[in-house]
Amino acid sequence: MPTFDDSSVAGSLVAGFPADVVPVPPDADVLASSATDVEGVPLRQVTLNLSSPGTVQEVLDFYTTSMTAAGFAALPGSVPGGLSGQAAFNRATPDGATETLSVGVLDTTVARLVTISGQVLPPA
């Protein structure tokens, strides 16, 4: 069986994951998550993979609402090949760093597979 470092975990949120900034939608199942400090800046690299029964638009609306409520601004974006929907967000931290998050949604026949990744401040 493979071993993983402490910065990632399958099936739940890893310790130190900023769930207040990157929440899990209701009824979604966490497939994997990671949170690693970024060397030289006060940010944490995060990734969240989940499966949701919601529609692509419901997932994107959930993250747009959650992230704008947390002070992120939605960025204009496009849907890259293979994804059914995408949204990108950023916000400035008090010390001048820029936090960024990207949400990608793949629509399958039974669920929406969602990946959220980016760099944010670690939880306080």
Secondary structure as UniProt FT lines:
FT   TURN            6..7
FT   STRAND          8..10
FT   TURN            15..16
FT   TURN            19..21
FT   TURN            26..27
FT   STRAND          29..37
FT   TURN            39..40
FT   STRAND          44..52
FT   HELIX           56..69
FT   TURN            70..71
FT   STRAND          73..75
FT   TURN            81..82
FT   STRAND          85..92
FT   TURN            94..95
FT   STRAND          98..107
FT   STRAND          112..120
//
